[in-house]
Amino acid sequence: MQASPAIAAVPAGAGEDAAIVIEDVDKHFGDVKALRGLSARIHYGRLTGLVGPDGAGKTTLMRILTGLLVPNAGHVTLAGYDVVKDNDAIHVASGYMPQRFGLYEDLSVMENMRLYAQLRGMDADRNADLFAELLDFTRLGPFTKRLAGKLSGGMKQKLGLACALMARPKVLLLDEPGVGVDPVSRQDLWRMVQALTDEGMAVVWSTAYLDEAERCESVLLLNQGQLLFDGPPQELTAQPPVSG
């Protein structure tokens, strides 16, 4: 297996410690209750599937975990940091790839990476080794001069992943990364994620598809903002189907 980029130091005993702790979280938008009394733990060195139909609350939860949204009630920590009080630290400790990654289509692969590094406060000129490592890991090395707008859907996701890993996060949050990706590129994404969890990173893979959930080591099943299931995917098939 291809080596993954070096990640931030994961705490001792990471196999037992929770990377993310969610306690009684509520989030509403007006009269819409996006999350209701949600509690869960997500661990280092494990691929966790965040599963549910559209409108279940998956993206809302992802944005709370990254500090982009503030819960109306409850408490969340990521890598030991409070997602509300320690917002700057959260942005360093986590890498986030939203459903639609904000690539600049008129810039090349390398130009996008350099711009993203600068937005993270990194000196792009001093990170050539890191760029090379990420390009090798995502197999984008031969395409550094290609415009992002000319990339396939799968290659765009790989570029998004490279940018999400730029700050060597402890926790990686992927919001439906398999959507619109060809089967070969999807297999590449699974390969890369497995390499990252093998090194101790906590990875959350959001999806609406049970076949993707089955590839995760643990699953959180959401519907209408509530947690219906928390456990191994082998037990999820015994649960009644969730209607959208």
Residue pairs with C-beta under 8 A, 6 or more apart in sequence:
1 191
1 194
1 195
1 198
2 136
2 137
2 191
2 195
3 137
3 195
4 137
4 192
4 195
4 196
4 198
4 199
5 130
5 133
5 134
5 137
5 165
5 168
6 133
6 168
7 165
7 168
7 169
7 170
7 196
7 199
7 200
7 201
8 93
8 167
8 168
8 169
8 170
10 44
10 45
10 170
10 200
10 201
11 17
11 44
11 80
14 43
14 44
14 45
14 200
15 43
15 44
15 45
16 43
17 43
17 44
18 41
18 42
18 43
18 44
19 42
19 43
19 44
19 78
19 79
19 170
19 171
19 202
20 40
20 41
20 42
20 65
20 76
20 77
20 78
20 171
20 202
20 204
21 41
21 75
21 76
21 77
22 38
22 39
22 40
22 41
22 42
22 61
22 74
22 76
23 39
23 74
23 75
23 76
24 37
24 38
24 39
24 73
24 74
24 75
25 35
25 37
25 38
25 39
25 61
25 64
25 71
25 73
25 74
25 75
25 76
26 33
26 35
26 36
26 37
26 38
26 71
26 72
26 73
26 74
27 33
27 34
27 35
27 57
27 60
27 64
27 69
27 71
27 72
27 225
28 34
28 35
28 72
33 224
33 225
34 57
34 60
34 225
35 57
35 60
35 61
35 64
35 71
35 225
36 224
36 225
36 226
37 74
37 226
38 57
38 61
38 74
38 222
38 225
38 226
38 227
39 74
39 227
40 220
40 227
40 230
42 48
42 171
42 202
42 204
42 218
42 220
43 202
43 218
44 170
44 200
44 201
44 202
45 197
45 198
45 199
45 200
45 201
45 202
46 197
46 202
46 203
46 217
46 218
47 193
47 194
47 197
47 203
47 205
47 215
47 216
47 217
47 218
48 202
48 203
48 204
48 205
48 216
48 217
48 218
48 219
48 220
49 204
49 205
49 206
49 207
49 212
49 213
49 215
49 216
49 218
49 219
49 220
49 233
50 58
50 61
50 62
50 204
50 205
50 206
50 207
50 220
50 222
51 58
51 206
51 207
51 208
51 209
51 210
51 212
51 213
51 219
51 220
51 221
51 222
51 236
52 58
52 208
52 221
52 222
52 223
52 242
53 208
53 223
53 242
53 243
53 244
54 208
54 244
55 224
55 244
56 222
56 223
56 224
56 225
57 222
57 224
57 225
58 175
58 176
58 206
58 222
59 98
59 99
59 175
59 206
60 69
60 225
61 222
62 96
62 98
62 173
62 175
62 204
62 206
63 69
64 70
64 71
64 76
64 83
65 76
65 78
65 83
65 94
65 171
65 173
65 204
66 83
66 90
66 91
66 94
66 96
66 173
67 83
67 84
67 87
67 90
67 91
70 84
71 84
75 82
76 82
76 83
76 84
77 83
78 90
78 93
78 94
78 171
79 89
79 90
79 93
79 94
79 170
79 171
81 89
81 90
81 93
83 90
91 120
91 167
92 167
92 169
93 169
93 170
93 171
94 169
94 170
94 171
94 172
94 173
95 164
95 165
95 166
95 167
95 169
95 171
95 172
95 173
96 164
96 173
96 175
97 157
97 160
97 161
97 163
97 164
97 172
97 173
97 174
97 175
97 177
98 175
99 175
99 176
99 179
101 156
101 157
101 159
101 160
101 163
103 112
103 148
103 149
103 156
103 159
103 160
104 111
104 112
104 115
104 148
105 147
105 148
105 149
106 147
106 148
106 149
107 115
107 147
107 148
108 144
108 145
108 146
108 147
108 148
109 135
109 140
109 143
109 144
109 145
109 146
109 148
109 151
109 159
110 131
110 144
110 145
112 148
112 159
112 163
113 124
113 131
113 134
113 135
113 159
113 162
113 163
113 166
114 124
114 131
116 163
116 166
117 123
117 124
117 127
117 131
117 166
118 124
120 166
120 167
122 166
122 167
124 131
130 166
132 141
134 140
134 162
134 165
134 166
135 141
135 144
135 162
137 162
137 165
137 192
137 195
138 158
138 159
138 161
138 162
138 188
138 192
139 158
139 188
140 155
140 158
140 159
140 162
143 151
143 155
148 156
148 159
151 159
152 182
152 185
153 180
153 181
153 182
153 185
154 181
154 182
154 184
154 185
154 186
154 188
154 189
155 185
157 177
157 181
157 185
157 189
158 185
158 188
158 189
158 192
160 177
161 174
161 177
161 189
161 192
164 172
164 173
164 174
165 172
165 196
169 201
170 201
170 202
171 201
171 202
171 203
171 204
172 193
172 196
172 201
172 202
172 203
172 204
173 204
173 206
174 193
174 203
174 204
174 205
174 206
175 206
176 206
176 207
176 208
177 189
177 205
177 206
178 186
178 189
178 207
178 209
178 212
181 189
190 215
193 203
193 205
196 203
197 203
197 217
205 212
205 216
207 213
210 236
210 237
213 219
213 221
213 233
213 236
214 233
214 236
215 233
216 233
217 232
217 233
218 230
218 231
218 232
218 233
219 229
219 230
219 231
219 232
219 233
219 236
220 227
220 229
220 230
221 227
221 228
221 229
221 230
221 236
221 239
221 242
222 228
223 242
228 239
228 242
229 235
229 236
229 239
